[in-house]
Amino acid sequence: MRVLLYTLFCLSLTPSQVNAEARCLLYKQAVAKAHHSYFGLDYPTHFGLGQLEAESGCRDVVSKDGFGSSTPAQITYSMWNKQFAKAGLTSAHWTTQQAYIMKQAHDTNPYQKLWVTYQVYNGGVWVKKEIAAASVVDWSKARDQCTRGYTTYKSGQKVSNCDVNYEYSVLVFKYGNRYGSTASGKYQYW
């Protein structure tokens, strides 16, 4: 009964009226359905919610990254529209597009560790080159190989691309654990 009342309460609020965790829970079913359709029922979809929290705090915003990333998944449509059109996803919900991008990232991840897949989603294939340079699939050792430089935002803020991408997989894991168990036989995070 308590869960039902909480769910009804959350559904009565707009996503901007609640904290990040409550906002993310509003997307739980849609994220699970989309990820299950691409990865199967054993995929740990709680990391998809953790990803939304890491990306945007589960807010439907346009990023200040200069690339026009939008939706809670921070999809850069200028980069993905052609692939979405080819896959018939131009009118798909952004949660389906998020899962599609994740599946593309995972299919190109020879290590099959989810931390790598999430970092590919966030920062491209650099992480695979860093793992190769480290000669081991180890987050810390791959991080030691990172030399990606910095991004300077219009505000003048300068951030390390290595810090951003390597912190991302840690945040997805941390936030994802709020929404479910980390146990998954087929899909290992670390």
SEZA-23886 format. One record per residue: residue number from 1; residue in one letter; x, y, z of N, C-alpha, C, O in turn. Coordinates in steps of 0.2 Angstrom, whole numbers. Layout:
N
resi resn n.east n.north n.up ca.east ca.north ca.up c.east c.north c.up o.east o.north o.up
NUM A X Y Z X Y Z X Y Z X Y Z $
...
REM end
This chain:
190
resi resn n.east n.north n.up ca.east ca.north ca.up c.east c.north c.up o.east o.north o.up
1 M 4 -6 0 0 0 0 4 6 0 3 11 -4 $
2 R 10 6 4 14 12 4 17 13 -2 18 19 -4 $
3 V 19 8 -6 22 9 -12 17 12 -17 19 16 -21 $
4 L 11 9 -17 6 12 -22 5 20 -20 5 23 -25 $
5 L 5 22 -14 4 29 -12 9 33 -15 9 38 -17 $
6 Y 16 30 -14 22 34 -16 22 35 -23 23 40 -26 $
7 T 20 29 -27 20 30 -34 14 35 -37 16 38 -41 $
8 L 9 34 -34 3 39 -36 6 46 -34 4 51 -38 $
9 F 9 47 -28 11 54 -27 16 56 -32 16 62 -34 $
10 C 21 52 -34 26 54 -38 23 55 -45 26 60 -49 $
11 L 18 51 -47 15 53 -54 11 59 -54 10 62 -59 $
12 S 9 62 -48 6 68 -48 10 74 -48 8 80 -50 $
13 L 17 73 -48 22 78 -48 25 79 -55 25 74 -58 $
14 T 27 84 -57 31 85 -63 38 83 -60 40 84 -55 $
15 P 42 81 -65 49 79 -63 53 85 -60 58 83 -56 $
16 S 52 91 -61 56 96 -58 54 98 -51 57 101 -48 $
17 Q 48 94 -49 46 96 -42 49 91 -37 47 92 -31 $
18 V 53 86 -39 55 81 -34 63 80 -34 66 83 -39 $
19 N 66 77 -30 73 76 -30 75 71 -36 71 68 -39 $
20 A 81 71 -37 84 66 -42 82 59 -42 79 56 -47 $
21 E 82 56 -36 80 49 -35 73 48 -37 71 44 -41 $
22 A 68 53 -35 61 52 -36 60 53 -43 56 50 -46 $
23 R 63 58 -46 62 60 -53 65 53 -58 61 52 -62 $
24 C 70 50 -56 72 45 -59 68 39 -59 66 35 -64 $
25 L 65 38 -53 60 32 -52 54 33 -57 50 28 -59 $
26 L 52 39 -59 47 41 -64 48 37 -70 43 36 -74 $
27 Y 54 36 -72 56 33 -78 58 26 -78 60 23 -83 $
28 K 57 23 -72 59 16 -71 57 11 -76 60 7 -79 $
29 Q 50 11 -77 47 6 -81 49 7 -89 50 2 -92 $
30 A 49 14 -91 51 15 -98 58 13 -99 60 10 -104 $
31 V 63 14 -94 70 12 -95 71 5 -95 74 2 -99 $
32 A 67 1 -91 68 -6 -90 65 -9 -97 68 -13 -100 $
33 K 59 -7 -99 56 -9 -105 61 -8 -111 62 -13 -115 $
34 A 64 -2 -112 68 -1 -118 75 -5 -117 77 -8 -122 $
35 H 78 -6 -111 84 -9 -111 83 -17 -111 87 -20 -114 $
36 H 77 -19 -109 76 -26 -110 75 -28 -117 76 -34 -119 $
37 S 72 -23 -121 71 -25 -128 77 -25 -132 77 -29 -137 $
38 Y 82 -22 -130 89 -22 -133 94 -27 -130 98 -30 -134 $
39 F 93 -28 -124 98 -33 -120 96 -39 -118 99 -44 -116 $
40 G 89 -40 -117 86 -46 -114 84 -44 -107 86 -39 -104 $
41 L 80 -49 -104 77 -48 -97 82 -48 -92 81 -46 -86 $
42 D 88 -51 -93 93 -51 -87 98 -45 -87 102 -45 -83 $
43 Y 96 -40 -91 100 -34 -91 99 -30 -84 93 -29 -83 $
44 P 104 -27 -81 103 -24 -75 101 -16 -76 105 -12 -76 $
45 T 94 -16 -77 92 -9 -80 92 -4 -74 92 2 -76 $
46 H 94 -5 -68 95 0 -63 101 4 -65 101 10 -63 $
47 F 105 2 -69 111 6 -71 109 11 -76 112 16 -77 $
48 G 103 9 -80 101 14 -85 98 20 -81 98 26 -83 $
49 L 95 19 -75 92 25 -71 98 28 -68 98 35 -68 $
50 G 103 25 -66 109 28 -63 112 32 -69 115 38 -67 $
51 Q 112 30 -75 115 34 -80 111 41 -81 114 46 -82 $
52 L 104 40 -81 100 46 -81 102 51 -76 102 57 -77 $
53 E 103 49 -70 105 53 -64 111 56 -65 112 62 -64 $
54 A 116 52 -68 123 55 -69 123 60 -75 126 65 -74 $
55 E 119 59 -80 118 63 -85 115 70 -84 118 75 -86 $
56 S 109 70 -80 105 76 -80 101 76 -73 98 81 -72 $
57 G 103 72 -68 99 72 -63 91 70 -64 87 72 -61 $
58 C 91 67 -70 84 64 -72 80 70 -74 73 70 -73 $
59 R 83 76 -76 79 82 -79 79 82 -86 84 80 -89 $
60 D 74 84 -89 73 85 -96 76 92 -98 73 97 -98 $
61 V 83 92 -99 86 98 -100 91 98 -107 92 93 -109 $
62 V 92 104 -109 97 104 -114 104 106 -111 104 110 -107 $
63 S 109 102 -113 115 102 -109 119 109 -111 118 112 -116 $
64 K 124 111 -107 128 116 -108 134 114 -111 139 118 -111 $
65 D 135 108 -114 141 105 -117 143 108 -124 148 107 -126 $
66 G 138 112 -127 140 115 -133 138 111 -139 138 113 -145 $
67 F 135 105 -137 133 100 -143 126 99 -143 123 96 -148 $
68 G 122 102 -139 115 102 -139 112 96 -137 106 94 -138 $
69 S 115 92 -132 113 86 -129 106 88 -125 106 93 -122 $
70 S 101 83 -126 95 84 -123 92 78 -120 94 73 -121 $
71 T 86 79 -117 82 74 -113 86 72 -107 92 73 -106 $
72 P 83 68 -103 87 66 -97 93 61 -98 97 61 -94 $
73 A 93 58 -104 98 54 -106 104 58 -110 109 55 -111 $
74 Q 103 64 -111 108 69 -114 110 66 -121 116 66 -122 $
75 I 105 65 -125 107 62 -131 109 68 -136 105 73 -136 $
76 T 114 67 -140 116 72 -144 113 70 -151 116 66 -155 $
77 Y 107 73 -152 104 71 -159 107 73 -165 107 69 -170 $
78 S 111 78 -165 115 80 -171 120 74 -173 122 73 -179 $
79 M 122 70 -168 126 65 -169 123 58 -171 125 54 -174 $
80 W 117 57 -168 113 51 -168 107 51 -173 105 45 -175 $
81 N 105 57 -176 99 57 -180 99 52 -186 94 49 -187 $
82 K 105 52 -189 105 47 -195 105 40 -193 101 36 -197 $
83 Q 108 38 -188 108 31 -185 101 29 -183 98 24 -184 $
84 F 97 34 -180 90 33 -177 86 32 -183 82 28 -183 $
85 A 87 36 -188 83 36 -194 84 29 -198 79 26 -200 $
86 K 90 27 -198 92 20 -201 88 14 -197 86 9 -200 $
87 A 88 15 -191 85 10 -186 78 11 -185 75 7 -182 $
88 G 75 16 -188 68 17 -188 66 20 -181 60 19 -178 $
89 L 70 24 -178 69 26 -171 68 34 -171 69 37 -166 $
90 T 67 37 -176 66 44 -176 60 47 -172 61 52 -169 $
91 S 55 43 -171 49 45 -167 49 41 -161 44 41 -157 $
92 A 54 37 -159 54 33 -153 55 37 -147 58 43 -148 $
93 H 53 35 -142 54 38 -135 61 39 -134 65 34 -136 $
94 W 64 44 -130 71 44 -129 74 39 -125 80 37 -125 $
95 T 69 35 -121 72 29 -117 74 24 -122 79 20 -120 $
96 T 70 23 -127 72 18 -132 78 20 -136 83 16 -137 $
97 Q 79 26 -137 85 29 -140 91 28 -136 97 26 -138 $
98 Q 90 29 -129 96 28 -124 98 21 -125 104 20 -125 $
99 A 93 16 -124 95 9 -124 98 7 -131 103 3 -131 $
100 Y 96 10 -136 99 9 -143 106 11 -143 111 7 -145 $
101 I 108 17 -140 115 19 -140 119 15 -136 124 13 -137 $
102 M 116 13 -130 119 8 -125 121 2 -129 126 -1 -128 $
103 K 116 -1 -133 117 -7 -136 123 -7 -141 127 -11 -142 $
104 Q 123 -1 -145 128 0 -150 135 0 -146 140 -2 -149 $
105 A 135 4 -140 141 4 -137 144 -2 -134 150 -4 -134 $
106 H 139 -6 -132 140 -13 -129 143 -18 -134 147 -22 -133 $
107 D 140 -17 -140 142 -22 -145 149 -21 -148 152 -25 -151 $
108 T 151 -15 -147 158 -13 -149 163 -14 -143 169 -12 -144 $
109 N 161 -16 -137 165 -17 -131 167 -24 -131 164 -28 -129 $
110 P 174 -25 -133 176 -32 -133 177 -35 -126 178 -41 -125 $
111 Y 177 -30 -121 178 -32 -114 172 -34 -110 172 -38 -105 $
112 Q 166 -32 -113 159 -34 -110 158 -32 -103 154 -34 -100 $
113 K 162 -27 -101 161 -24 -94 157 -18 -95 158 -14 -99 $
114 L 152 -17 -91 147 -12 -91 151 -5 -90 149 0 -93 $
115 W 156 -5 -86 159 2 -85 162 4 -91 162 10 -92 $
116 V 164 0 -95 167 2 -102 162 4 -106 162 9 -110 $
117 T 156 0 -106 150 2 -111 148 9 -109 146 13 -113 $
118 Y 147 11 -102 145 17 -100 150 23 -102 148 28 -104 $
119 Q 156 21 -102 161 26 -103 161 28 -111 162 33 -113 $
120 V 160 22 -115 159 23 -122 153 28 -124 154 32 -128 $
121 Y 147 27 -120 141 31 -121 143 38 -120 141 43 -123 $
122 N 147 39 -114 148 46 -112 154 49 -116 154 55 -117 $
123 G 159 46 -118 165 49 -121 168 46 -127 174 48 -129 $
124 G 165 41 -130 167 38 -136 172 32 -134 172 30 -129 $
125 V 176 30 -140 180 24 -139 187 25 -136 191 21 -135 $
126 W 188 31 -133 195 32 -130 196 27 -125 202 25 -124 $
127 V 191 25 -121 192 21 -115 195 14 -118 199 11 -114 $
128 K 193 12 -124 196 6 -126 203 6 -128 207 1 -127 $
129 K 205 12 -130 212 13 -132 216 13 -125 222 11 -125 $
130 E 213 16 -120 217 17 -114 217 10 -110 222 8 -107 $
131 I 212 6 -111 213 -1 -109 218 -5 -112 222 -9 -109 $
132 A 218 -4 -119 223 -8 -123 230 -5 -121 235 -9 -120 $
133 A 231 1 -119 238 4 -117 240 1 -110 245 0 -108 $
134 A 235 0 -106 236 -3 -99 237 -10 -99 240 -13 -94 $
135 S 235 -14 -105 236 -21 -105 232 -25 -100 233 -31 -99 $
136 V 226 -22 -97 222 -25 -93 215 -21 -92 215 -15 -93 $
137 V 210 -25 -91 203 -22 -91 202 -20 -84 199 -23 -80 $
138 D 205 -14 -82 205 -12 -75 204 -4 -75 208 -1 -78 $
139 W 199 -2 -72 197 5 -72 203 10 -70 204 14 -74 $
140 S 206 8 -64 211 12 -62 217 13 -67 220 18 -68 $
141 K 219 7 -69 225 6 -74 224 10 -80 228 13 -83 $
142 A 217 9 -83 215 12 -89 215 20 -88 218 24 -92 $
143 R 213 22 -82 213 29 -80 220 32 -80 221 38 -83 $
144 D 225 28 -78 232 31 -78 234 32 -85 239 36 -86 $
145 Q 231 29 -90 233 29 -97 230 35 -101 231 37 -106 $
146 C 225 38 -97 221 44 -100 225 50 -101 228 53 -96 $
147 T 225 53 -107 228 59 -109 224 63 -114 227 66 -119 $
148 R 218 64 -112 213 67 -117 213 74 -117 210 77 -122 $
149 G 216 78 -113 215 85 -113 209 88 -109 207 84 -105 $
150 Y 208 94 -111 203 98 -107 198 101 -112 199 102 -118 $
151 T 192 102 -109 186 105 -112 185 112 -109 185 112 -103 $
152 T 185 117 -112 183 124 -109 176 126 -112 175 126 -118 $
153 Y 172 127 -107 165 129 -108 164 136 -109 169 140 -108 $
154 K 159 138 -112 158 146 -114 158 150 -107 160 156 -107 $
155 S 157 147 -101 157 150 -95 165 151 -93 166 155 -88 $
156 G 169 148 -97 176 149 -95 179 143 -91 185 142 -89 $
157 Q 174 139 -88 176 133 -84 180 128 -88 178 126 -94 $
158 K 185 126 -86 190 121 -89 189 114 -85 191 114 -79 $
159 V 188 109 -89 187 102 -86 191 97 -89 192 97 -95 $
160 S 194 92 -85 198 87 -88 193 82 -91 189 79 -88 $
161 N 194 80 -98 190 75 -101 191 68 -98 186 64 -98 $
162 C 197 67 -95 198 61 -92 194 60 -86 191 55 -84 $
163 D 194 66 -82 191 66 -75 183 65 -77 180 61 -73 $
164 V 181 68 -82 173 68 -83 171 61 -85 167 58 -82 $
165 N 175 58 -90 173 51 -92 174 46 -87 170 41 -86 $
166 Y 180 46 -83 181 41 -78 177 41 -72 175 36 -69 $
167 E 175 47 -70 170 48 -65 163 46 -67 159 44 -63 $
168 Y 162 47 -73 155 45 -76 153 38 -74 148 36 -71 $
169 S 158 33 -76 156 26 -74 155 25 -67 151 20 -65 $
170 V 159 28 -63 158 27 -55 152 30 -53 148 27 -49 $
171 L 150 36 -56 143 39 -54 137 34 -56 132 33 -52 $
172 V 138 32 -62 132 27 -65 132 21 -60 126 19 -58 $
173 F 137 18 -58 137 13 -53 134 15 -47 130 11 -44 $
174 K 136 20 -44 134 23 -37 127 24 -37 123 22 -33 $
175 Y 125 28 -42 117 30 -43 113 24 -45 108 23 -42 $
176 G 116 20 -49 112 14 -51 110 9 -45 105 6 -45 $
177 N 115 9 -40 114 5 -35 108 7 -30 105 3 -26 $
178 R 106 13 -31 100 16 -28 93 13 -30 88 12 -27 $
179 Y 94 10 -36 88 8 -40 87 0 -40 82 -2 -43 $
180 G 92 -3 -38 92 -11 -39 98 -14 -37 103 -11 -35 $
181 S 98 -21 -37 104 -25 -35 109 -25 -41 108 -24 -47 $
182 T 116 -25 -39 121 -25 -44 122 -32 -46 126 -33 -51 $
183 A 119 -37 -44 120 -44 -46 117 -46 -53 111 -44 -54 $
184 S 121 -48 -57 119 -50 -64 124 -55 -67 130 -53 -67 $
185 G 122 -61 -68 127 -66 -71 130 -64 -77 136 -64 -78 $
186 K 126 -62 -82 128 -61 -89 132 -54 -90 137 -53 -93 $
187 Y 129 -49 -86 132 -42 -87 135 -40 -81 132 -39 -75 $
188 Q 142 -40 -81 146 -38 -75 148 -31 -76 150 -28 -82 $
189 Y 148 -27 -71 149 -20 -71 157 -19 -71 159 -16 -75 $
190 W 160 -21 -66 167 -20 -65 171 -26 -68 178 -26 -68 $
REM end
